[in-house]
Amino acid sequence: MTITSAETIKQMSQFLDPHLLLFMLAKTTDAKVTGNLQNSIKSKLLMSQKDKAKELEDSAKADASKLLDVLNGKDFAKLREEHRFTLESLKKEKEVNINDCHNLQKYAKVLYEQGKYKGKFL
C-alpha cells in the first residue's frame, strides 16, 4: 500500500498550524490540485473576515499602545544597547507592566492571524 501526498497532507494537517499548512501548500503544490483545500483553509482564518479583523486589530493595537510606543520610539535602540529593555527597567522608566506585555502578544497574534508576518510593528 502506498500513501499519496494528499493522504500524507490530510494526516499531518491536524498537527499543523493552519497558516503553516496554507504556506506549505502554496509553496509545494500545484494550485490546480490543492486550490480548493487552500480556499477552505483561508475561509476559516481571520484573514478572510476583513471587517472583524480590522476591528480586532484596532482594539488590540490600542491596548498594546504603551509598548508599541516604546518599540517604535526613538530611544528603543538606546534602551537595548544599554541593556535597559527589560521589564524591570521598563516598569521604572515607562510605567510598563506585565499586562502591557500580554496586550502586545495579543496584538501580535491578531496580526499573525491575518497573515501580517513581516515588518516593523505598526
N, C-alpha and C positions, 0 to 999 in steps of 0.2 A: 504494500500500500504506500503510495506516495502522497505527500501533503503538498497542496498547491500554495502559492504565495498568498492567495486570497484567504485560504483556510488559516495560514500562519498569522496573517494580519488580524483576522477575526479572533483567534485565540489570544493574541497579545493585547488587543485593544482594551480589554477590561483592566489591564495593569498600567496603561499609559495615560498620561495627561492628554486630554483631547486636543490641546494646542500642539503638543509634540506629535501626536498621531497625524493631525492635519498637515503639519510641516513635513513629516516623513512621507506621507502620501503624495504631497505636491512635488517633492524633490525626487522621489524614487519610482514613481509610477506614471503611467500614461493617463492623462485626464480623461481620455475616452473610456478607459477601463474603470477608473475609480472616481470619476466625476460625481456620480450620484451619491456615493459614500461621503465624499468631501462636502458636498452640499448639505447632506444630512447632519454631519458634524457641525458645520458652520451654523446651521439653523438653531442649534441648541446652545450656542455660545452667545455671550453678551454682545459680541461684535456685530451680531445680526439684529440687535434691538437698539437702534440708534438713539431713540428718544430716552429710553430707560438708561442707556449707557451714559448719555450726556448728563442726565440728572444725577446719577450716582457719582460720576466723575467730579462734577461741580461741588457736590456736597462733601465728598472725600477730600478734595483739594482745599476747601475752606477749613475743614477740620485739621488738615496737616499743614496749614499755612505757617505756623511758628517754625517748624523745622525746615520747610521749603524755603523760607526767607533766609535761614542760616545757610542751607546748601547752595542757594543761588546768590548769596550775598558776597560783597567784595572782600570780606575777611575770612571766607571759608578756607582758602589756601593757607592763610597765615595760621588759622586755628589748627589745621592738620600739621603744618610744618613745625609748629611749637608744641605738638602733642597735646593740644587742648581740645581736640574734638572727641571728648569723652562725655559720658552722661554726667559725671560729677562736675566737670568744668562747665558744661552747657547749663546745668542747673543753676550754678552760681552766676554765670555771665549773661545768659539769655533766658533764664527762667523756664527752661525746657524740662519736662518731666517724662516719666515712662509712658504716660498716656499719649504724649506727643509722638513718641516713637511708634506706638501702636497705630496711631492715626496715619502716620506716614506709610506704615506697612499696608494698611487698608487701601490707601490711595494707590500705592504701587500695584496692589492686587487688582484693583479696578482697571488700571492701565493695561496690565498684563491680560486680563480677561477680554479686553478689546483688541488685543493684538498689537498694542503700542509697546514694543520691546526695546527700542533704541533711543539714544539721545539723552540729553540733559533733562533733569526734572523740569516740568513745565509749571 
